[in-house]
Amino acid sequence: MQRGGQTQVVTFSNDFAKKLPKIKKSDLLLARVPFVVDTALAGKPAAIAGIQKGDRIVSVNGQSMTFFEEFKPLADQFKNQTIPLGIISAKGDTLSKTVTISEHGTIGVGPKYDEFFKKETQNYTLAQAFPAGVEMGWGFLTDQMQAFGMMFKGDLSVKDNLGSVISIGKLFDPAWDWRIFWTVTASLSIILAFMNLLPIPALDGGYVLFLIWEVVSGRKVSDTFMERAVTVGFFLLIGLMIVALGLDIWRLF
């Protein structure tokens, strides 16, 4: 990663992959921005105390803080209590505001991100879009293949990473966004294509395996063996789907 123009190496523990599925998405990567108020909800503690848009919160009950993610752990110590907050106003004045922290450790404000982060959109021509799409798809496929390998080796928990139609449904954003929708749809198509090529009887990959055997040995697989292998493969797939659905239902409750 780049930090201050220099390359920084971040090292994760060996069991991080097992912990990853249990971590909330909102906790994976927090943007480190100063707590500059963007919105103060009417009727909430911050608005009642007179905190306004553009104010920067720099301390909680005398404990100094710099970044937005530092506020919640400090505020949780003073739930349902009235404490002073150190403020630097938009005009640069140093103020102290007395605020009652809610039972949830919040005060009813939202941080300002736009001032610190800017979005950039990279546009592709039709000729550039095809190779870029292939590169993106191949990168996604290789990541999935590595994930399957890690599950087989036990580095990833099957019960935390295997899912059915319920997990698939959760991949789609509740609000319509054409880019997210088609990205998820394309990702699912790639996964299905990969799964279909696995050397399991009843899948295309299983038939390919039989054809390779016929080419190498010069002998055709008997119809009886083919029928039994496909039956075994069919029940194997049904069992896998039942397990995946069961895990999804278990996670719901």
Backbone torsions as a table, in degrees:
resi	resn	phi	psi	omega
1	MET	NA	158.1	179.1
2	GLN	-102.8	131.4	177.7
3	ARG	-140.3	116.8	-179.9
4	GLY	60.8	32.0	178.9
5	GLY	82.7	0.6	-179.9
6	GLN	-117.7	147.6	179.5
7	THR	-80.4	124.9	179.5
8	GLN	-114.7	137.7	178.6
9	VAL	-102.2	122.7	179.0
10	VAL	-104.9	123.8	-177.7
11	THR	-105.9	130.3	178.3
12	PHE	-104.6	154.2	178.3
13	SER	-68.4	160.9	-177.4
14	ASN	-64.3	-27.8	-178.6
15	ASP	-96.7	14.2	-178.3
16	PHE	-62.7	-37.9	-178.7
17	ALA	-60.8	-34.6	179.0
18	LYS	-72.7	-30.9	-178.7
19	LYS	-82.3	-23.3	-172.0
20	LEU	-56.1	-46.8	-178.0
21	PRO	-62.7	-20.9	-177.4
22	LYS	-90.2	-6.9	-179.0
23	ILE	-87.3	134.3	177.4
24	LYS	-64.7	143.3	-178.8
25	LYS	-58.1	-36.6	-178.3
26	SER	-68.1	-16.2	-178.1
27	ASP	-100.9	-2.8	-176.2
28	LEU	-68.5	-46.9	-177.4
29	LEU	-145.7	107.9	180.0
30	LEU	-96.2	131.3	178.7
31	ALA	-71.8	123.7	-178.7
32	ARG	-86.9	94.5	179.3
33	VAL	-126.6	148.4	173.9
34	PRO	-59.2	149.3	-178.1
35	PHE	-79.9	78.0	174.1
36	VAL	-95.7	123.1	-175.1
37	VAL	-70.3	126.5	175.4
38	ASP	-100.3	-37.0	-178.8
39	THR	-139.5	132.1	172.8
40	ALA	-117.6	108.7	-174.7
41	LEU	-68.3	133.3	-179.1
42	ALA	-61.7	136.8	177.9
43	GLY	84.7	-5.3	179.6
44	LYS	-93.4	164.6	-174.3
45	PRO	-52.6	-41.5	-177.2
46	ALA	-64.8	-46.3	179.9
47	ALA	-64.8	-39.4	178.9
48	ILE	-62.8	-36.1	-179.2
49	ALA	-78.3	-8.1	177.8
50	GLY	93.8	12.6	176.4
51	ILE	-72.8	134.2	-173.8
52	GLN	-122.5	167.5	177.0
53	LYS	-60.6	133.7	-178.9
54	GLY	98.2	-15.8	176.4
55	ASP	-69.6	145.6	179.6
56	ARG	-115.9	124.0	179.4
57	ILE	-86.9	122.8	-174.6
58	VAL	-120.0	-7.1	176.9
59	SER	-157.3	151.8	178.3
60	VAL	-125.9	110.7	-178.5
61	ASN	52.7	42.1	177.9
62	GLY	87.5	-9.0	178.8
63	GLN	-92.4	117.2	-175.2
64	SER	-69.8	151.4	177.5
65	MET	-147.7	157.6	-179.1
66	THR	-119.5	-44.6	-171.9
67	PHE	-109.0	157.7	-176.3
68	PHE	-58.1	-42.2	-175.6
69	GLU	-69.3	-11.2	178.3
70	GLU	-80.6	-16.6	-173.9
71	PHE	-69.4	-47.7	-173.9
72	LYS	-60.5	-47.0	178.0
73	PRO	-59.7	-35.2	178.3
74	LEU	-71.9	-43.5	-178.0
75	ALA	-66.6	-30.7	179.7
76	ASP	-62.5	-21.4	179.1
77	GLN	-74.9	-14.7	-173.0
78	PHE	-129.0	37.6	178.4
79	LYS	-60.4	137.0	179.6
80	ASN	62.6	21.9	177.4
81	GLN	-118.4	154.0	177.6
82	THR	-100.9	119.6	-173.9
83	ILE	-136.1	161.7	176.2
84	PRO	-86.5	142.4	173.7
85	LEU	-115.3	131.1	175.1
86	GLY	-79.6	129.4	-174.7
87	ILE	-127.7	139.4	165.7
88	ILE	-112.1	114.0	-174.7
89	SER	-70.3	169.2	178.6
90	ALA	-61.4	-24.0	178.8
91	LYS	-87.0	-5.1	178.9
92	GLY	96.8	3.3	179.8
93	ASP	-79.3	142.9	176.2
94	THR	-91.7	121.6	-174.3
95	LEU	-128.8	167.0	172.7
96	SER	-130.7	123.7	-179.1
97	LYS	-117.1	133.1	178.4
98	THR	-90.0	120.5	-173.9
99	VAL	-129.3	141.3	174.6
100	THR	-93.0	117.2	179.6
101	ILE	-75.3	134.6	-178.8
102	SER	-72.3	171.9	179.1
103	GLU	-66.1	-15.3	178.8
104	HIS	-97.3	2.5	-178.9
105	GLY	75.9	30.4	-178.9
106	THR	-125.9	165.1	178.2
107	ILE	-129.2	2.4	175.5
108	GLY	84.2	39.3	176.6
109	VAL	-130.3	158.5	175.2
110	GLY	-121.9	144.7	-177.9
111	PRO	-79.0	160.6	178.8
112	LYS	-98.6	119.6	-179.0
113	TYR	-105.5	-35.3	-172.0
114	ASP	-57.0	-30.9	-178.2
115	GLU	-68.3	-25.6	-174.3
116	PHE	-106.8	-23.7	-178.3
117	PHE	-127.1	133.1	177.4
118	LYS	-120.3	136.0	178.7
119	LYS	-87.0	139.3	175.7
120	GLU	-123.1	135.9	179.7
121	THR	-108.8	126.2	177.8
122	GLN	-100.7	118.6	-178.5
123	ASN	-97.0	143.9	179.3
124	TYR	-118.8	143.9	169.2
125	THR	-76.8	170.6	179.8
126	LEU	-60.6	-38.6	-179.8
127	ALA	-69.1	-33.3	179.7
128	GLN	-80.0	-25.8	-175.1
129	ALA	-67.6	-36.6	-177.1
130	PHE	-65.1	-52.3	178.0
131	PRO	-64.8	-34.1	178.1
132	ALA	-65.9	-39.1	178.2
133	GLY	-66.8	-40.4	178.0
134	VAL	-63.1	-43.6	179.5
135	GLU	-62.6	-42.7	179.9
136	MET	-65.9	-43.6	-179.9
137	GLY	-65.1	-41.2	179.5
138	TRP	-66.2	-39.3	177.6
139	GLY	-62.8	-41.2	178.0
140	PHE	-64.9	-41.9	-179.0
141	LEU	-63.3	-44.3	179.8
142	THR	-64.4	-36.0	176.5
143	ASP	-63.5	-41.2	179.8
144	GLN	-66.8	-39.3	178.6
145	MET	-63.9	-39.6	176.5
146	GLN	-65.1	-38.3	179.4
147	ALA	-64.8	-42.0	177.6
148	PHE	-62.6	-41.9	178.1
149	GLY	-61.4	-39.5	179.4
150	MET	-68.0	-33.3	177.4
151	MET	-68.5	-40.0	178.4
152	PHE	-65.5	-33.8	180.0
153	LYS	-83.7	-10.2	179.7
154	GLY	91.1	3.6	178.8
155	ASP	-74.7	-23.8	174.7
156	LEU	-118.9	138.9	180.0
157	SER	-76.3	125.5	178.9
158	VAL	-64.5	-42.2	-176.2
159	LYS	-66.4	-22.1	179.8
160	ASP	-94.3	-14.0	-173.5
161	ASN	-119.9	-13.7	179.2
162	LEU	-90.0	135.2	-178.2
163	GLY	-148.3	169.5	-178.4
164	SER	-118.4	-148.0	-177.9
165	VAL	-62.6	-27.8	179.9
166	ILE	-66.9	-45.1	177.6
167	SER	-64.5	-38.2	178.4
168	ILE	-62.3	-43.1	179.9
169	GLY	-61.9	-34.3	-179.4
170	LYS	-71.9	-16.2	179.2
171	LEU	-68.9	-26.7	-176.9
172	PHE	-85.1	137.3	-179.7
173	ASP	-70.9	136.4	178.6
174	PRO	-59.1	-34.3	177.8
175	ALA	-90.4	141.5	-175.8
176	TRP	-70.7	126.1	173.1
177	ASP	-143.4	111.5	-172.0
178	TRP	-60.3	-36.0	-178.7
179	ARG	-66.7	-46.0	179.2
180	ILE	-64.4	-43.1	-177.7
181	PHE	-59.7	-49.8	-176.4
182	TRP	-75.2	-27.7	174.9
183	THR	-65.7	-45.2	178.4
184	VAL	-65.5	-42.1	179.3
185	THR	-60.9	-44.3	178.7
186	ALA	-65.3	-38.7	179.2
187	SER	-63.3	-42.8	177.9
188	LEU	-63.9	-37.7	178.2
189	SER	-63.1	-41.1	178.8
190	ILE	-64.8	-43.0	179.4
191	ILE	-62.9	-43.5	179.7
192	LEU	-63.2	-39.8	178.2
193	ALA	-63.8	-41.6	178.7
194	PHE	-64.5	-46.2	179.8
195	MET	-62.0	-38.0	-178.4
196	ASN	-66.8	-21.7	-179.5
197	LEU	-92.8	0.0	176.3
198	LEU	-65.2	143.5	-176.3
199	PRO	-75.4	59.9	178.8
200	ILE	-113.4	126.1	176.4
201	PRO	-54.3	143.5	-175.2
202	ALA	90.8	-13.7	172.0
203	LEU	-105.6	162.6	179.2
204	ASP	-58.8	-34.8	178.9
205	GLY	-61.9	-33.5	177.6
206	GLY	-67.2	-42.1	178.0
207	TYR	-65.9	-37.2	176.4
208	VAL	-61.4	-39.5	178.7
209	LEU	-62.1	-41.9	178.0
210	PHE	-64.6	-38.9	179.2
211	LEU	-65.9	-39.6	178.2
212	ILE	-63.2	-41.4	177.6
213	TRP	-60.6	-40.4	179.9
214	GLU	-66.6	-38.7	179.0
215	VAL	-67.4	-42.3	-176.3
216	VAL	-72.2	-45.6	-174.8
217	SER	-89.3	-21.3	-176.3
218	GLY	78.4	7.6	179.8
219	ARG	-121.8	138.0	179.5
220	LYS	-80.9	139.6	175.9
221	VAL	-65.4	134.2	-177.2
222	SER	-64.5	151.6	-179.5
223	ASP	-62.4	-36.4	-180.0
224	THR	-64.2	-46.7	179.1
225	PHE	-63.6	-41.2	179.2
226	MET	-60.9	-43.8	-178.6
227	GLU	-64.0	-43.5	-179.6
228	ARG	-67.7	-39.8	179.9
229	ALA	-65.0	-42.5	179.2
230	VAL	-65.2	-38.0	178.2
231	THR	-63.6	-45.0	177.9
232	VAL	-61.4	-45.0	179.0
233	GLY	-62.1	-38.4	179.4
234	PHE	-62.0	-49.2	-178.9
235	PHE	-68.3	-30.2	175.3
236	LEU	-63.3	-43.5	179.5
237	LEU	-67.4	-42.1	177.9
238	ILE	-60.7	-43.5	178.4
239	GLY	-62.2	-40.2	179.1
240	LEU	-64.3	-41.1	179.1
241	MET	-66.4	-38.0	178.4
242	ILE	-64.7	-42.1	178.3
243	VAL	-62.9	-44.8	-179.2
244	ALA	-62.5	-43.0	178.7
245	LEU	-66.0	-39.9	178.2
246	GLY	-62.7	-40.0	178.1
247	LEU	-64.8	-39.5	178.1
248	ASP	-63.0	-44.4	179.8
249	ILE	-64.7	-39.6	177.8
250	TRP	-60.4	-42.2	-178.6
251	ARG	-69.6	-28.2	178.7
252	LEU	-65.3	-32.2	-176.9
253	PHE	-104.3	NA	NA
